[in-house]
Amino acid sequence: MKNYFRRNRFFILSAFWILLFHSSLYAIDGAGMAFKVSLSGKIYHKFSFLFEEDIRPKSNFKQAEWFLTTGEVNYTFNPYVKAGVAYMLLCQYKASEELRNRYYVYASASYPIGNLSFSLRERFQSTFKTGGQHPKNYLRTMLTVSYKIGKTGFSPFVYGELFNNTGHQGNMYTERIRLSTGSDYKINKQNTLQLYYRYHIFNVYDPVNYKHAIGLTYSHRF
């Protein structure tokens, strides 16, 4: 591990300074950040639970803007295929009229080739806004490619995700495209950190996501 950091200290320090510099531009270019804590564990046999709290500060970083709370139950068919169902509550700070309830179901499959891993996930979600007449339904398709760097604990990844509105005048319509790159760092068997950058292409207004975003996630598995 020490040798890995010595060999790559220039890259690591450069990434760190880019992150610090980018954080000073949030109020200018409208970028945002996300901080998430993810807790998961086994319920019974192949059933597991997931609880997440996702905090999205305002672009000026002076206070939190959105809180996304998720509870999920999933089932692992085998090491490569998993499915789940979840509920998410989306709350905007001091804006009760913006409260949203979201339900979703998904299925994912992964296929490893050496240190490379390919993953495909299909997710259907329905979001109800307070005072809204109809829910907003999306079919989200995400393709991820990751690479495990030996025994360093680092697994860089890149993914693309399509947000297809299933209720747009009776036809499916891609309202948003999300592109992301980052890396997981496995601290030990129970704890993982993830740092990522996201870029969104919007075809409609989105009150929750910024065009650019940097996120940090801490995951613990019981």
C-alpha positions, 0 to 999 in steps of 0.5 A, a space after each residue: 500500500 505504501 509503495 502504491 501511494 509513493 508511485 501515485 502521489 502526484 496523481 493523488 495530490 493533483 486530484 485533491 487540489 482539483 477538488 479544493 479548487 472546484 469547491 470554490 467555483 460552486 457559486 459561479 458555475 452552479 455545481 453542487 455536492 452530495 454527502 451520503 451515509 449508507 448502511 446495509 446488512 443481512 436480514 435472512 438468508 439471501 434477503 438484505 436491507 439498505 438504509 441511506 441518508 443523502 444530503 445535498 447542500 446549496 450551491 453556495 455551500 452555506 446550508 443543506 438544501 435537500 435530504 434524501 432518505 432511502 429504505 430498501 429490501 433486496 434479494 440476491 439470487 446469486 453472486 451476479 444477479 440482485 433485485 430490490 424494492 425501496 421507498 425514498 423521502 425527498 425533503 427540501 429545507 424549509 419548503 414543505 410544498 416540495 416534499 416528494 415520496 418515491 417508490 422504486 423497484 430494480 434488477 441488476 446483473 454484473 459480469 466480471 472479466 478478470 479485474 474488470 466488472 460490467 454491470 447493468 441495472 434497470 430501475 422503475 421509479 414513481 415520484 409523488 410531489 405534495 399537491 401534484 396531480 400525477 406521479 412522475 415515472 421513470 425507467 432508469 437504465 445504468 451501465 457501469 464499468 469498474 476495475 479493481 486495482 490489485 490489493 490496493 483497495 481502489 476500484 475506479 469506475 465509470 457509468 452512464 445512466 438514462 432517465 426515461 420518462 414513461 408518461 410523456 404523451 404516451 411515449 418514453 422520453 429521455 429527460 436526463 442523462 447522467 455520466 459519472 466517474 470516480 473510485 471506491 476505496 475498500 477500507 476493510 470488509 465492512 467499510 468503503 469510501 466512494 468519491 465521484 464526479 457527476 455530469 448531467 445533460 438535462 432536457 427538462 428542469 430538475 430541482 434536485 440535481 445540479 449539472 455538475 456534482 462531486 459526491 462522497 459516500 461512506 458505506 458500512 455493512 453489518 
